[in-house]
Amino acid sequence: MVFSTLQAGGAEVTALELIRALRGSGVAFVAASVKGGLALASALSSGGAVVCKRIARFNRDPLGLWRMRQIIRRERIDAVVIVGVPRDGMFYGLVGAWASGRAVRRIVWCKSSPTGQSRHFVPHLWAYAAAGLAQTIVCTSQAQRDALAARGIAASRLTVIYNGVDVDGLARAAPRPPAVPPGKRLIVQVANVMPDKDPLTLLRAAGLLAARRDDVHFVLAGRDTNGPAMARAAREAGADGVVSLNGHCSDVAGLLASADVFVLSTRGEVFSVATLEAMAAGRPVIVSDIAAFDEMFTAGVEGLKVRPGDPAALADAIERVLGDAPLARALGDAARMRAERFSRRRMADEFLRLLAPAR
């Protein structure tokens, strides 16, 4: 598996889950990172992967290509999987595999939307596919597959494997609430700070709720949520004092088990791992009404959807769930059942079939 960095994000965490799921299944993994950011290095190593850190020292480093080639030859790699669609990951992984002289399956595990903040990957992915360097492109939703096919990538190279999570583990997780004032209803969002995630809408919704009730507290977990820009945005939204900006969370399962409601005020997703984890934990989920969630759950059955970028609508939906215990319970129970369709085991079995030698 080739990563741009080993920081914690949805793509990287799902790759870690796949490695854990396939441990003992006759598959050995090497995790190679192109550059720095090594938060997941220890977890990958304990999950059974050999970790090769920072193969490139600068952009288009020829020694980086040589190092990738050597890793593939030394470890007798049979398949290279690019995690996500970073330009550096595709360059070093796909070209390095081609240059290794081995018969290596070359797979891009596409985690980005062709219409979102990372949309500029599409021409590069098209070029690698057209040149035969990217032999298979794994999409995480049918909508993503259709969008890539509409942009000229050959449908024969595209396949769909939905993200998977440890459903049973998340359902059994013990609550580990963060340090918040006692007696508060806990609203949790797990998302790194990126333009598509739109944390400002959630902060403004928190400010609206704080003005009309005193029993709510919001926790934002994820990379850069604890930065000064987010703290300033919380103050400007009137949410200072009712929001905890926690940064990277090492125990997402415990945090979700403590939540009354999970929210994701995003404007762009492909197949949200954090939302799927919350569903598996049996939490009522409230997300933006965008196409990415249509394949995950049905609005009003396993969760609620609100207009993206609308703090008032998000605040109203949160208040509705907090004020209706039977609704919250029904949404959480249905979400837990729906999450069974997206188990880590199912994802692992589909990757095993993909990686199986041709007969």
HELIX and SHEET records of a PDB file:
HELIX    1   1 GLY A   10  ALA A   21  1                                  12    
HELIX    2   2 ALA A   41  SER A   46  1                                   6    
HELIX    3   3 PRO A   62  ARG A   74  1                                  13    
HELIX    4   4 ARG A   87  MET A   90  1                                   4    
HELIX    5   5 PHE A   91  VAL A   95  3                                   5    
HELIX    6   6 GLY A   96  ALA A   99  1                                   4    
HELIX    7   7 PHE A  121  ALA A  130  1                                  10    
HELIX    8   8 GLN A  142  ALA A  150  1                                   9    
HELIX    9   9 ALA A  155  ARG A  157  5                                   3    
HELIX   10  10 VAL A  167  ARG A  172  1                                   6    
HELIX   11  11 PRO A  195  LYS A  197  5                                   3    
HELIX   12  12 PRO A  199  ALA A  210  1                                  12    
HELIX   13  13 PRO A  228  GLU A  236  1                                   9    
HELIX   14  14 VAL A  252  SER A  258  1                                   7    
HELIX   15  15 VAL A  273  ALA A  280  1                                   8    
HELIX   16  16 ALA A  291  PHE A  293  5                                   3    
HELIX   17  17 PRO A  311  LEU A  322  1                                  12    
HELIX   18  18 ALA A  325  ALA A  339  1                                  15    
HELIX   19  19 GLU A  340  PHE A  342  5                                   3    
HELIX   20  20 ARG A  344  LEU A  355  1                                  12    
SHEET    1   A 3 VAL A   2  PHE A   3  0                                        
SHEET    2   A 3 VAL A  30  SER A  33  1                                        
SHEET    3   A 3 VAL A  50  CYS A  52  1                                        
SHEET    1   B 4 ALA A  79  VAL A  83  0                                        
SHEET    2   B 4 ARG A 105  TRP A 109  1                                        
SHEET    3   B 4 THR A 136  CYS A 139  1                                        
SHEET    4   B 4 LEU A 158  VAL A 160  1                                        
SHEET    1   C 6 VAL A 243  GLY A 247  0                                        
SHEET    2   C 6 VAL A 216  ALA A 221  1                                        
SHEET    3   C 6 ARG A 185  VAL A 190  1                                        
SHEET    4   C 6 VAL A 261  LEU A 264  1                                        
SHEET    5   C 6 VAL A 285  SER A 288  1                                        
SHEET    6   C 6 LEU A 304  VAL A 306  1                                        
END                                                                             
